Amino acid sequence: MESIKKNQLKNNAITVAKKYQFEEKHCLHVAKLALSLFDQLSHLHQLTPQERNILEAATILHDIGWIKGQQKHHKLAQELIINSQRLKVSLKVRILIGLIARYHRKSLPQNSHKYFSQLNKISKKNVKILASFLRIADGLDRMHQSSVENILCKNTSKQIILRLIGKNIIEEDINIAREKADLLKIVFKKPVKILRTNRSFLSHQRNCT
């Protein structure tokens, strides 16, 4: 894969997103949460900083299809991204970014889907992994209030536990994130448990560091 400079791709993605009047606070917060998942679960996916940069761009751009309304905005986002020369990356990379953005909602990746069907086995796996992080992160900000400030991840032999940090976490954010953990469960073949983090747990964590 071509070399992708982190800040350059991020800045280009923001430029494109602004063209389509994206909701900056929401999209950047989703990016923060998705990248936190990527970093904390790195021992599971073993992806590179290149894929991390691609995930960041996809999270910034995932809602640009809203320029034409809510219906099928994920599919429109995919097309806008793939056809955007302003991202200044190859068509191959734009396809990856577009697919990850597309799968932030609704259907999971299918071999019958346009573009996804053209990928090799490794690229398909990477799209699924990165899209699984975006799906959960987007669910955790369903109400666009940034109620989930951060995430603590723990991987055990039996499950993946995501502990949510925030003073006033909205219940709808938790419920939607649990629904959208579907792809993460499939990718890593484990149940995913999403929990609120209480103060006693955080105090214990601080004392152990």
Buried (B, 14 or more C-beta within 10 A) or exposed (E): BEEBEEEEBBEBBBBBBEEBEBBEEBBBBBBBBBBBBBEBBEEBBEBEEBBBBBBBBBBBBBBBBBBEEEEBBBBBBBBBBBEBEEBBBEEEBBBBBBBBBBBBBEEBBEEEBEBBEEBEEEBBBBBBBBBBBBBBBBBBBBBBBBBBBEBBBEBEEEEBBBBBBBEEBBEEBBEBBBEBBBBBBEBBEBEBBBEEBEEEBEEEEEEEE
